Amino acid sequence: MKVDHLGAVKERLHDQRVLIILDDVDDLGKLEVLGKEICWFGNGSRIIVTTEDNKILKAHGMGLKISTMIKDRLIKNVLRVGYDRLLIKDQALFLHITCFFNKNRVDRVTSMLADSNLDVENGLNTLAVKSLVHIDYDYMDTQGSLMMHRLLQQMGRQVVLEQSNEPGKHQLLLEAEEICDVLANETGTGSVIGNSFDMSKIGEFSMRGRVLEGMRNLRFFRLHNGKACLLNPECLVELNMESSNLKKLWEGIQPLTNLKEMNLSDSCRLKEIPNLSKATNLETLTLNFAQVWWSFPHLLGIYRN
């Protein structure tokens, strides 16, 4: 069937059962010209719309939810296109959420990344519009929490792994064996800004000497379920060592001017924490069930159970 002009779509197709695919729609006007109302087409018709801007779909009365009906690999390839089209700063924010901040409150993410070169507020809005992250609100929460679909997380982690053949040059270190190799061989570089791993997969591990010096831009260090000796965490913004077997963190007073959050909850063997007088930006210290000796009574706003 030949349609001479778009204005004839309704007239020519109103009694036809059709399949219409509108690919990469970037303008609401185009969508309204090509398929404004369902009644333009015959019973049983299907209209498939692809777009990177969910505002277009919402304005046209269509909801959007990522489905797992198609094979995961195919979906990831499609999702990767949306990531690749982001600005570099928005890509970086996406990877931060993928690896560290999924299911975190928006205000916490904003605080944790306040000193970075990322435009967090506008970046989150962009990611939400592109349906790469969802901000979930409940009746008590005016800020909302970031929610990212499992497949988006997996795709983001794959992006990180593809950054270099050398793990020490990745922005984020996520695999336990990979991180231990980087730490053991001291191959970490200034590219590394954070790591997060479960040490129960590898058992006891120690970091030697000044192993973190090469990772001069390290900001986030998460360690779960393991034994480790942590040294010289000068650039850290967050230190999460929940359920660790640590007895002591480090010697002396460290210049922790960037540290904002420290979680040592359920670290039942922890007997002492160092003087935190230079952690001038520390906002939250969690010590639930940790039997620690207080070496910083001058710090206010810090509590323990």
Buried (B, 14 or more C-beta within 10 A) or exposed (E): EEEEEEEEBBEEBEEEEBEBEBEEBEEBEEBEEBBEEEEBBEEEBEBEBEBBBBEBBEEBEEEEEBEEEEEEEEBBEEBBEBBEEBEEBBBBBBBBBBBBBBEBBBEBBBBBBEEBEBBBEEBBBBBBBBBBBBBEEEEEEEEBBBBBBEBBBBBBBEBBBEBEEEBBBBBBBBBBEBBBBBBEEBBBBEBBBBBBBEBEEEEEBEBEEEBBEBBEEBBBBBBBBBBBEBBBBBBBBBBBBBBBBBEBBEEEBBEBEBBBBBBBBBBEEBEEBBEBEBBEBBBBBBBEEBEBEEEBEEBEEBEBE
